[in-house]
Each structure stands twice: as structure tokens, then as C-alpha cells.
Amino acid sequence: MRRALIVGINDYPKSPLHGCENDAAAIAALLARHENGDPNFECRTLLSSQGAINQGTLRSQVTELFSHPAQSALLYFSGHGAHTTVDGFLVTQDYASNNWGVSMAEVLRLAGAATGPKLIQEVFIIIDCCHSGWLGTDSLLRNTDVIPEGVSILTACSKEQVALERGGHGLFTACVCDALFGGAADVLGNVTAASIYSYLHQTFGAWDQRPLFKANLSKLETIRICSAAVAKPTLRNITALFPQEDSRFQLSPEYEPTSANYVLEKGNQFTILQKYRAARLVIPDGEEHLYWAAMHSKSCSLTPLGRFYWKMVTAGKL
């Protein structure tokens, strides 16, 4: 069982936002199902246009999210963020000076109370608001990050920064959506919190807001599954084509369909090698393309990524 609480607040009394509800709807649509249509997270979406989201409402919903057994629980928040000298806050619609909303420390405490006794195996927290980098920081320990086991956190920016909107979406959430859509998928199509952060890290520049990733994990759970670059049955052929991880697969014109010497059985193997090449698992030796490696009777070899998956297949993990 996997469940997600998705919160988007546009309608603040004095400082309305414009993209938060769009962000929440986009995230919920991606998390609800994997790319092949299989169900993923059961999403509960809270939008300010559908009812007031005050401190009591947000606190009770977050508490409920983390109060029942589940394989995974995910909290997403898009709205205003605020901070004091000791904590950050998810700002609710009933905010007031020095009473901003639900503190990030409280959110982390509730998550830790669930993962500590393994009530929930894995907790993902994704926050798109200003000063979101406060989440997971204990100012009493000289601003040290303190993350409960089994919790991973993605924030839009550091403690000091603001999170920007553009084109009806938060910049951070737009990139997270791209990552969930497949931009952060591995060869098998798996998207994890770590791969999302890697995608974000490469997307944002040195002068942009800087997303943060904080985690205390013993394993990486998949957040969403996208189309695989190489299907598992095809990937398992890697050990047949390359008996050793440093093997070289000898090619010839018989592998290339446009050649007069083409052999169908070898062409089928070449099709697999081309899929491996597209997924960066193999590289032609001494040529830029597999086509020329075949036409010039050269070989191809496994890349470091290819050797990784070769080892996974050899170990029976795929």
C-alpha cells in the first residue's frame, strides 16, 4: 500500500500564489499511476480552491498520512514557506506574524514516528516553497541535518533562498514532474528520490535556487516506474552476448541488415546490441557507430554501466 498527500495553496489572503494548485494537480497525476497505467500511490489532494487549508487541517492531514501502516507514504507541499531563527514553516491560509503554519520540525517528527517502528517502510517528502531547506535541520545542533531512518527529503531551495514560479508552475516542481515522467529513469525505468535529485542538480544552474536532497536510507525505493530503455528479458541476454564483463563482441557485415552478407540470426543479435547502445550499455570499439563497427568487422564492448547490469544479471538480481 502506497499513499500520498498532495497539498497546493494558491489562495493566501495577502500574498496569493498562482502555480501551486497546478503543481499539486500535476504531481498527483504522475504519482497516481506508473507509465504503463498500473496503480501507484493512492493520492489525496488538498487544494485551497476546494476548501480552506488552515493549520488544523494541514496538521491533521499530515498526521493521518503518517499514522497508518503502509509500504510508502509521500507528502508533497506547494505554497508559501517561512522561517524563524530556529525553524521553517509550511505556511497555511490562516497564517499570522509569528504563527505561520505547521513547522517543518513537526512534519519531520511525525515522519520519524512512523518510520522508527517501521509502521511505514519509506517516507518521501517533497517541498516546493521558500526556505524549504529548513526541513531536516535541527538548529539546536548547530544547524545539523537530522533525518530519521527511512526518510528522504527533496526541497526546492536552501534555507536562505526563495522558490520561484514561472509559467503557472514552480520551477522546482516543473523539473520534478519532468523527472517523474522519465527524465530521471534508469535503464529499467525506475525513478527514485536520488535519481530525481541528480536530474534536478544538473538542471538548475549555479545562480539559480538550489534544490536539496537529504536522506537516511539503507535502500532506494522506486517512486515511479516509466518505460524501460531495455526490457528485462532483453537485458538478461547481456551475459549470453558477453560471457565475461570484459568480453568483446566481434561484429561483421553479416550483422547489418543493409549488407549483402546479412544473416537473420546475427541481425537479431545486432538489434539487441543497438538497444544496449541506445541505453549506454555498450560502445563500439574504434568506431563512432555500431553500423560502422559491423561494416568494418570491428567489435563492441560493455561500458561501465553495461558492466554494472552484467553483474546484476550474473548475480540473479534481474
Buried (B, 14 or more C-beta within 10 A) or exposed (E): EBBBBBBBBBBBEEEEBEBBBBBBBBBBBBBBBBBEEEEBBEBBBBBBEEEEBBBEBBBEBBBEBBBEEBEBBBBBBBBBBBBEEEBBBBBBBBBEEEEBBBBBBBBBEBBBBBBEEEBBBBBBBBBBBBBBBBBBBBBEEEEEBBBBEBBBBBBBBBBEBEBBBEEEBBBBBBBBBBBBBBBBBBBBBBBBBBBBBBBBEEBBEEEEBBBBBBBBBEEBBBBBBBEBBBEEEBBBBBBEBBEEBEBEBEBBBBBBEEBEEBBEEBBEBBEBBBBBBEBEBBBBBEBEEBBBBBBEEBBBBBBEBBBEBBBBBEEEEB
